[in-house]
Amino acid sequence: GYFQSLFSCIGSLLANLNVKNLVLPAAEGAESIWTKKFGFNKLSDEE
């Protein structure tokens, strides 16, 4: 839908700006949405 298109455009823009990591705070309950639906990875404490 529209959100996927927007998300794709934002991803392309960030790639063009050479953004390597995007850190987003997320509530514990929302973590699975970011990792499973959108493909984000959880950072380790060292990162």
PDB file with SEQRES, HELIX, SHEET and CRYST1 records, atoms N, CA, C and O in Angstrom:
SEQRES   1 A   47  GLY TYR PHE GLN SER LEU PHE SER CYS ILE GLY SER LEU          
SEQRES   2 A   47  LEU ALA ASN LEU ASN VAL LYS ASN LEU VAL LEU PRO ALA          
SEQRES   3 A   47  ALA GLU GLY ALA GLU SER ILE TRP THR LYS LYS PHE GLY          
SEQRES   4 A   47  PHE ASN LYS LEU SER ASP GLU GLU                              
HELIX    1 AA1 TYR A    2  ASN A   16  1                                  15    
HELIX    2 AA2 GLU A   28  ALA A   30  5                                   3    
HELIX    3 AA3 GLU A   31  SER A   32  1                                   2    
HELIX    4 AA4 ILE A   33  LYS A   37  3                                   5    
CRYST1    1.000    1.000    1.000  90.00  90.00  90.00 P 1           1          
ATOM      1  N   GLY A   1       0.803  -1.170   0.000  1.00  0.00           N  
ATOM      2  CA  GLY A   1       0.000   0.000   0.000  1.00  0.00           C  
ATOM      3  C   GLY A   1       0.864   1.259   0.000  1.00  0.00           C  
ATOM      4  O   GLY A   1       2.041   1.252  -0.359  1.00  0.00           O  
ATOM      5  N   TYR A   2       0.227   2.307   0.412  1.00  0.00           N  
ATOM      6  CA  TYR A   2       0.892   3.609   0.425  1.00  0.00           C  
ATOM      7  C   TYR A   2       2.062   3.650   1.400  1.00  0.00           C  
ATOM      8  O   TYR A   2       3.093   4.259   1.116  1.00  0.00           O  
ATOM      9  N   PHE A   3       1.898   2.994   2.558  1.00  0.00           N  
ATOM     10  CA  PHE A   3       2.976   3.021   3.542  1.00  0.00           C  
ATOM     11  C   PHE A   3       4.223   2.327   3.007  1.00  0.00           C  
ATOM     12  O   PHE A   3       5.336   2.815   3.206  1.00  0.00           O  
ATOM     13  N   GLN A   4       4.051   1.196   2.330  1.00  0.00           N  
ATOM     14  CA  GLN A   4       5.206   0.490   1.758  1.00  0.00           C  
ATOM     15  C   GLN A   4       5.916   1.359   0.735  1.00  0.00           C  
ATOM     16  O   GLN A   4       7.145   1.369   0.678  1.00  0.00           O  
ATOM     17  N   SER A   5       5.161   2.083  -0.068  1.00  0.00           N  
ATOM     18  CA  SER A   5       5.762   2.986  -1.059  1.00  0.00           C  
ATOM     19  C   SER A   5       6.532   4.104  -0.378  1.00  0.00           C  
ATOM     20  O   SER A   5       7.649   4.426  -0.783  1.00  0.00           O  
ATOM     21  N   LEU A   6       5.945   4.698   0.652  1.00  0.00           N  
ATOM     22  CA  LEU A   6       6.618   5.753   1.408  1.00  0.00           C  
ATOM     23  C   LEU A   6       7.875   5.218   2.066  1.00  0.00           C  
ATOM     24  O   LEU A   6       8.925   5.860   2.024  1.00  0.00           O  
ATOM     25  N   PHE A   7       7.772   4.039   2.676  1.00  0.00           N  
ATOM     26  CA  PHE A   7       8.912   3.416   3.351  1.00  0.00           C  
ATOM     27  C   PHE A   7      10.041   3.145   2.356  1.00  0.00           C  
ATOM     28  O   PHE A   7      11.213   3.341   2.676  1.00  0.00           O  
ATOM     29  N   SER A   8       9.693   2.701   1.170  1.00  0.00           N  
ATOM     30  CA  SER A   8      10.680   2.437   0.124  1.00  0.00           C  
ATOM     31  C   SER A   8      11.364   3.724  -0.324  1.00  0.00           C  
ATOM     32  O   SER A   8      12.580   3.749  -0.517  1.00  0.00           O  
ATOM     33  N   CYS A   9      10.594   4.784  -0.489  1.00  0.00           N  
ATOM     34  CA  CYS A   9      11.166   6.082  -0.888  1.00  0.00           C  
ATOM     35  C   CYS A   9      12.108   6.621   0.182  1.00  0.00           C  
ATOM     36  O   CYS A   9      13.176   7.145  -0.134  1.00  0.00           O  
ATOM     37  N   ILE A  10      11.716   6.494   1.436  1.00  0.00           N  
ATOM     38  CA  ILE A  10      12.580   6.945   2.534  1.00  0.00           C  
ATOM     39  C   ILE A  10      13.867   6.131   2.546  1.00  0.00           C  
ATOM     40  O   ILE A  10      14.950   6.683   2.743  1.00  0.00           O  
ATOM     41  N   GLY A  11      13.756   4.820   2.337  1.00  0.00           N  
ATOM     42  CA  GLY A  11      14.939   3.969   2.278  1.00  0.00           C  
ATOM     43  C   GLY A  11      15.875   4.365   1.151  1.00  0.00           C  
ATOM     44  O   GLY A  11      17.092   4.379   1.331  1.00  0.00           O  
ATOM     45  N   SER A  12      15.320   4.685  -0.005  1.00  0.00           N  
ATOM     46  CA  SER A  12      16.134   5.121  -1.144  1.00  0.00           C  
ATOM     47  C   SER A  12      16.823   6.447  -0.854  1.00  0.00           C  
ATOM     48  O   SER A  12      17.996   6.626  -1.183  1.00  0.00           O  
ATOM     49  N   LEU A  13      16.102   7.370  -0.240  1.00  0.00           N  
ATOM     50  CA  LEU A  13      16.679   8.663   0.115  1.00  0.00           C  
ATOM     51  C   LEU A  13      17.834   8.491   1.096  1.00  0.00           C  
ATOM     52  O   LEU A  13      18.890   9.099   0.922  1.00  0.00           O  
ATOM     53  N   LEU A  14      17.642   7.671   2.123  1.00  0.00           N  
ATOM     54  CA  LEU A  14      18.705   7.438   3.104  1.00  0.00           C  
ATOM     55  C   LEU A  14      19.918   6.776   2.451  1.00  0.00           C  
ATOM     56  O   LEU A  14      21.056   7.098   2.792  1.00  0.00           O  
ATOM     57  N   ALA A  15      19.687   5.864   1.526  1.00  0.00           N  
ATOM     58  CA  ALA A  15      20.790   5.222   0.814  1.00  0.00           C  
ATOM     59  C   ALA A  15      21.550   6.238  -0.031  1.00  0.00           C  
ATOM     60  O   ALA A  15      22.780   6.206  -0.073  1.00  0.00           O  
ATOM     61  N   ASN A  16      20.843   7.131  -0.699  1.00  0.00           N  
ATOM     62  CA  ASN A  16      21.494   8.173  -1.500  1.00  0.00           C  
ATOM     63  C   ASN A  16      22.307   9.131  -0.644  1.00  0.00           C  
ATOM     64  O   ASN A  16      23.284   9.716  -1.111  1.00  0.00           O  
ATOM     65  N   LEU A  17      21.902   9.288   0.609  1.00  0.00           N  
ATOM     66  CA  LEU A  17      22.638  10.145   1.543  1.00  0.00           C  
ATOM     67  C   LEU A  17      23.752   9.385   2.264  1.00  0.00           C  
ATOM     68  O   LEU A  17      24.395   9.920   3.167  1.00  0.00           O  
ATOM     69  N   ASN A  18      23.976   8.126   1.856  1.00  0.00           N  
ATOM     70  CA  ASN A  18      24.994   7.249   2.442  1.00  0.00           C  
ATOM     71  C   ASN A  18      24.786   6.985   3.927  1.00  0.00           C  
ATOM     72  O   ASN A  18      25.752   6.848   4.678  1.00  0.00           O  
ATOM     73  N   VAL A  19      23.527   6.914   4.351  1.00  0.00           N  
ATOM     74  CA  VAL A  19      23.209   6.567   5.735  1.00  0.00           C  
ATOM     75  C   VAL A  19      23.384   5.059   5.876  1.00  0.00           C  
ATOM     76  O   VAL A  19      22.746   4.287   5.161  1.00  0.00           O  
ATOM     77  N   LYS A  20      24.238   4.645   6.786  1.00  0.00           N  
ATOM     78  CA  LYS A  20      24.513   3.219   6.986  1.00  0.00           C  
ATOM     79  C   LYS A  20      23.659   2.628   8.099  1.00  0.00           C  
ATOM     80  O   LYS A  20      23.205   1.488   7.990  1.00  0.00           O  
ATOM     81  N   ASN A  21      23.434   3.386   9.169  1.00  0.00           N  
ATOM     82  CA  ASN A  21      22.647   2.911  10.306  1.00  0.00           C  
ATOM     83  C   ASN A  21      21.615   3.958  10.681  1.00  0.00           C  
ATOM     84  O   ASN A  21      21.903   5.155  10.701  1.00  0.00           O  
ATOM     85  N   LEU A  22      20.426   3.498  10.974  1.00  0.00           N  
ATOM     86  CA  LEU A  22      19.349   4.356  11.442  1.00  0.00           C  
ATOM     87  C   LEU A  22      18.895   3.786  12.773  1.00  0.00           C  
ATOM     88  O   LEU A  22      18.394   2.663  12.835  1.00  0.00           O  
ATOM     89  N   VAL A  23      19.068   4.550  13.828  1.00  0.00           N  
ATOM     90  CA  VAL A  23      18.735   4.076  15.172  1.00  0.00           C  
ATOM     91  C   VAL A  23      17.375   4.640  15.557  1.00  0.00           C  
ATOM     92  O   VAL A  23      17.175   5.853  15.603  1.00  0.00           O  
ATOM     93  N   LEU A  24      16.446   3.732  15.832  1.00  0.00           N  
ATOM     94  CA  LEU A  24      15.095   4.122  16.223  1.00  0.00           C  
ATOM     95  C   LEU A  24      14.760   3.508  17.574  1.00  0.00           C  
ATOM     96  O   LEU A  24      14.855   2.291  17.736  1.00  0.00           O  
ATOM     97  N   PRO A  25      14.374   4.318  18.539  1.00  0.00           N  
ATOM     98  CA  PRO A  25      13.936   3.736  19.810  1.00  0.00           C  
ATOM     99  C   PRO A  25      12.577   3.067  19.607  1.00  0.00           C  
ATOM    100  O   PRO A  25      11.721   3.592  18.894  1.00  0.00           O  
ATOM    101  N   ALA A  26      12.388   1.931  20.223  1.00  0.00           N  
ATOM    102  CA  ALA A  26      11.107   1.232  20.095  1.00  0.00           C  
ATOM    103  C   ALA A  26      10.745   0.580  21.421  1.00  0.00           C  
ATOM    104  O   ALA A  26      11.606   0.063  22.132  1.00  0.00           O  
ATOM    105  N   ALA A  27       9.480   0.613  21.736  1.00  0.00           N  
ATOM    106  CA  ALA A  27       8.988  -0.073  22.926  1.00  0.00           C  
ATOM    107  C   ALA A  27       9.187  -1.573  22.737  1.00  0.00           C  
ATOM    108  O   ALA A  27       9.186  -2.077  21.614  1.00  0.00           O  
ATOM    109  N   GLU A  28       9.356  -2.267  23.837  1.00  0.00           N  
ATOM    110  CA  GLU A  28       9.591  -3.718  23.785  1.00  0.00           C  
ATOM    111  C   GLU A  28       8.500  -4.423  22.965  1.00  0.00           C  
ATOM    112  O   GLU A  28       8.799  -5.338  22.197  1.00  0.00           O  
ATOM    113  N   GLY A  29       7.262  -4.012  23.121  1.00  0.00           N  
ATOM    114  CA  GLY A  29       6.158  -4.649  22.406  1.00  0.00           C  
ATOM    115  C   GLY A  29       6.145  -4.369  20.912  1.00  0.00           C  
ATOM    116  O   GLY A  29       5.533  -5.119  20.152  1.00  0.00           O  
ATOM    117  N   ALA A  30       6.811  -3.303  20.477  1.00  0.00           N  
ATOM    118  CA  ALA A  30       6.824  -2.943  19.056  1.00  0.00           C  
ATOM    119  C   ALA A  30       8.040  -3.495  18.328  1.00  0.00           C  
ATOM    120  O   ALA A  30       8.141  -3.367  17.108  1.00  0.00           O  
ATOM    121  N   GLU A  31       8.954  -4.101  19.055  1.00  0.00           N  
ATOM    122  CA  GLU A  31      10.204  -4.587  18.452  1.00  0.00           C  
ATOM    123  C   GLU A  31       9.953  -5.581  17.326  1.00  0.00           C  
ATOM    124  O   GLU A  31      10.609  -5.512  16.287  1.00  0.00           O  
ATOM    125  N   SER A  32       9.021  -6.497  17.516  1.00  0.00           N  
ATOM    126  CA  SER A  32       8.777  -7.516  16.487  1.00  0.00           C  
ATOM    127  C   SER A  32       8.236  -6.900  15.197  1.00  0.00           C  
ATOM    128  O   SER A  32       8.485  -7.426  14.112  1.00  0.00           O  
ATOM    129  N   ILE A  33       7.508  -5.806  15.300  1.00  0.00           N  
ATOM    130  CA  ILE A  33       7.007  -5.139  14.088  1.00  0.00           C  
ATOM    131  C   ILE A  33       8.179  -4.619  13.266  1.00  0.00           C  
ATOM    132  O   ILE A  33       8.232  -4.813  12.052  1.00  0.00           O  
ATOM    133  N   TRP A  34       9.129  -3.947  13.945  1.00  0.00           N  
ATOM    134  CA  TRP A  34      10.281  -3.376  13.238  1.00  0.00           C  
ATOM    135  C   TRP A  34      11.183  -4.464  12.663  1.00  0.00           C  
ATOM    136  O   TRP A  34      11.700  -4.319  11.555  1.00  0.00           O  
ATOM    137  N   THR A  35      11.373  -5.549  13.406  1.00  0.00           N  
ATOM    138  CA  THR A  35      12.304  -6.582  12.942  1.00  0.00           C  
ATOM    139  C   THR A  35      11.661  -7.539  11.940  1.00  0.00           C  
ATOM    140  O   THR A  35      12.292  -7.891  10.944  1.00  0.00           O  
ATOM    141  N   LYS A  36      10.439  -7.960  12.177  1.00  0.00           N  
ATOM    142  CA  LYS A  36       9.809  -8.953  11.299  1.00  0.00           C  
ATOM    143  C   LYS A  36       9.148  -8.334  10.074  1.00  0.00           C  
ATOM    144  O   LYS A  36       9.254  -8.874   8.973  1.00  0.00           O  
ATOM    145  N   LYS A  37       8.469  -7.209  10.255  1.00  0.00           N  
ATOM    146  CA  LYS A  37       7.740  -6.617   9.131  1.00  0.00           C  
ATOM    147  C   LYS A  37       8.628  -5.732   8.268  1.00  0.00           C  
ATOM    148  O   LYS A  37       8.504  -5.732   7.043  1.00  0.00           O  
ATOM    149  N   PHE A  38       9.529  -4.974   8.906  1.00  0.00           N  
ATOM    150  CA  PHE A  38      10.314  -3.995   8.166  1.00  0.00           C  
ATOM    151  C   PHE A  38      11.772  -4.386   7.974  1.00  0.00           C  
ATOM    152  O   PHE A  38      12.505  -3.682   7.279  1.00  0.00           O  
ATOM    153  N   GLY A  39      12.213  -5.488   8.572  1.00  0.00           N  
ATOM    154  CA  GLY A  39      13.561  -5.980   8.327  1.00  0.00           C  
ATOM    155  C   GLY A  39      14.676  -5.297   9.101  1.00  0.00           C  
ATOM    156  O   GLY A  39      15.849  -5.451   8.759  1.00  0.00           O  
ATOM    157  N   PHE A  40      14.326  -4.541  10.145  1.00  0.00           N  
ATOM    158  CA  PHE A  40      15.359  -3.916  10.968  1.00  0.00           C  
ATOM    159  C   PHE A  40      16.018  -4.963  11.854  1.00  0.00           C  
ATOM    160  O   PHE A  40      15.448  -6.028  12.088  1.00  0.00           O  
ATOM    161  N   ASN A  41      17.214  -4.665  12.345  1.00  0.00           N  
ATOM    162  CA  ASN A  41      17.934  -5.537  13.266  1.00  0.00           C  
ATOM    163  C   ASN A  41      18.136  -4.823  14.587  1.00  0.00           C  
ATOM    164  O   ASN A  41      18.334  -3.608  14.624  1.00  0.00           O  
ATOM    165  N   LYS A  42      18.085  -5.576  15.664  1.00  0.00           N  
ATOM    166  CA  LYS A  42      18.338  -5.009  16.982  1.00  0.00           C  
ATOM    167  C   LYS A  42      19.846  -4.879  17.163  1.00  0.00           C  
ATOM    168  O   LYS A  42      20.596  -5.814  16.882  1.00  0.00           O  
ATOM    169  N   LEU A  43      20.285  -3.711  17.637  1.00  0.00           N  
ATOM    170  CA  LEU A  43      21.709  -3.485  17.870  1.00  0.00           C  
ATOM    171  C   LEU A  43      22.132  -4.090  19.196  1.00  0.00           C  
ATOM    172  O   LEU A  43      21.356  -4.136  20.151  1.00  0.00           O  
ATOM    173  N   SER A  44      23.363  -4.551  19.243  1.00  0.00           N  
ATOM    174  CA  SER A  44      23.907  -5.028  20.507  1.00  0.00           C  
ATOM    175  C   SER A  44      24.311  -3.827  21.353  1.00  0.00           C  
ATOM    176  O   SER A  44      24.359  -2.705  20.848  1.00  0.00           O  
ATOM    177  N   ASP A  45      24.598  -4.046  22.616  1.00  0.00           N  
ATOM    178  CA  ASP A  45      25.012  -2.955  23.506  1.00  0.00           C  
ATOM    179  C   ASP A  45      26.303  -2.302  23.032  1.00  0.00           C  
ATOM    180  O   ASP A  45      26.499  -1.105  23.241  1.00  0.00           O  
ATOM    181  N   GLU A  46      27.194  -3.073  22.391  1.00  0.00           N  
ATOM    182  CA  GLU A  46      28.468  -2.529  21.910  1.00  0.00           C  
ATOM    183  C   GLU A  46      28.268  -1.573  20.737  1.00  0.00           C  
ATOM    184  O   GLU A  46      29.033  -0.623  20.566  1.00  0.00           O  
ATOM    185  N   GLU A  47      27.240  -1.828  19.933  1.00  0.00           N  
ATOM    186  CA  GLU A  47      27.022  -1.003  18.741  1.00  0.00           C  
ATOM    187  C   GLU A  47      26.423   0.323  19.133  1.00  0.00           C  
ATOM    188  O   GLU A  47      26.163   1.162  18.271  1.00  0.00           O  
TER     189      GLU A  47                                                      
END                                                                             
